[in-house]
Amino acid sequence: MTDFRQQALDYHAHPTPGKISVELTTPAETSYDLSLAYSPGVAEPVRAIADNPDDVYKYTGKGNTVAVITNGTAILGLGNLGPMAAKPVMEGKALLFKRFAGINSFDIEVKNKTVEDFVNTVANIADSFGGINLEDIKAPECFAIEKALIERCKVPVFHDDQHGTAIVTAAGMINALEIQGKELRHANIVCMGAGAAAIACMELLIKCGAQREKIYMLDTKGVIHTRRDDLNEYKKLFANNTDKRTLEEAIDGADVFVGVSGPNVLSAEHVKLMAAKPVIFACSNPDPEIRPEIALAARDDLIIATGRSDYPNQVNNVLCFPFIFRGALDVRARTINDEMKIAAVHAIRSIAKESVPEEVLKASGSKSLSFGKDYIIPKPMDSRLRSVVAKAVAQAAVDSGVAALAMPEDYNG
């Protein structure tokens, strides 16, 4: 672990501090090049954009640029460590946008005292970008921030900790239940955690067919139920009219466990209480709610997924967010709506049912992969994600009326 820590620090420090830089897209070698790039030539696109604001997409990089923005109040699983401590994560997100979807990205770390401060800062700079990716902002403030920015901004705003997690979870969950011979609408679901990711995951599962009354959500005080008087407006949406109070009571007979909480909260005894052929998503990172080897030792009829790359079935947001933005940017969507999210869910899950190319096997270190208990969602290095997911998202944006451009002919992300 000490070696890995040093390797991670060296990776970020050498050969140049950080993980991203700015590259030039036009020649800048001669005096004439510079006269076109800046004064006096730059005046021409300025005048064109002043006459027709949409020309900003024609003459600048706005249409292929996303801002990754945080206040550092919920960094990974490390907590509220402040904006500067969040910068390596935001640079990492920018790296992923570029690596997987060819999208340019700038990380922006905001100091703010109130939700209103943060919203005003982001809203005032939003038009510089084609989209806004919010990241590592604690609940419940993140809900109010995203809602306000969606209302105020003319470009799509997407809180990946909520919706990216939800999309990948839903894709894997529907596939896992299908393998187990079950349907989402009949599943009894236990959700351990009640933060941004948990609430978004459950809301999207409901939009995909899950029944709200069959969901038992737990926070640090136990089951969220209708007789509690300490619930915020977001938790109240999942207040179940039930006598169940503990994880042990809630998990008894459950078809699904979704963990977005902390390490080692689910025991082998809990797993034994679940219904036949259960599905467990233990997504706490780096240490899951239960390790797969412990769960599988308790019973052999389950499907388990984690957030880790060293186990099968990794629930990884990189399966989603680069391609959500790729599709949204390419048809100039003004928002990322439920139709686009659900389209992404079904696009991701469809790839897992296809034969796996040799290049994906090689990149993942696998000898073979086929749709089943150990392969319910695609691998992050699967190049098909860009074309399939981006196309589905772009088409959904067009079909739902939030796109400014028609679907390009022969579009492939």
BELGI-V785402 format. One record per run of one state. SS is the DSSP state (hx for helix, st for strand, lp for the rest). FROM is the first residue (numbers start at 1). LEN is the number of residues. If there is no record, write none. Layout:
BEGIN
SS,FROM,LEN / SS,FROM,LEN
END
This chain:
BEGIN
lp,1,1 / hx,2,12 / lp,14,17 / hx,31,7 / lp,38,4 / hx,42,10 / lp,52,1 / hx,53,7 / lp,60,2 / hx,62,3 / st,65,6 / lp,71,4 / st,75,1 / lp,76,3 / st,79,1 / lp,80,3 / hx,83,19 / lp,102,2 / st,104,6 / lp,110,5 / hx,115,14 / lp,129,2 / st,131,4 / lp,135,6 / hx,141,12 / lp,153,3 / st,156,4 / hx,160,20 / lp,180,4 / hx,184,3 / lp,187,2 / st,189,4 / lp,193,3 / hx,196,12 / lp,208,4 / hx,212,3 / st,215,5 / lp,220,2 / st,222,2 / lp,224,1 / st,225,1 / lp,226,7 / hx,233,4 / lp,237,3 / st,240,1 / lp,241,6 / hx,247,5 / lp,252,4 / st,256,4 / lp,260,8 / hx,268,6 / lp,274,5 / st,279,4 / lp,283,9 / hx,292,7 / lp,299,4 / st,303,4 / lp,307,7 / st,314,1 / lp,315,2 / hx,317,3 / lp,320,1 / hx,321,10 / lp,331,2 / st,333,1 / lp,334,4 / hx,338,14 / lp,352,6 / hx,358,7 / lp,365,7 / st,372,1 / lp,373,2 / st,375,1 / lp,376,8 / hx,384,16 / lp,400,3 / st,403,1 / lp,404,10
END
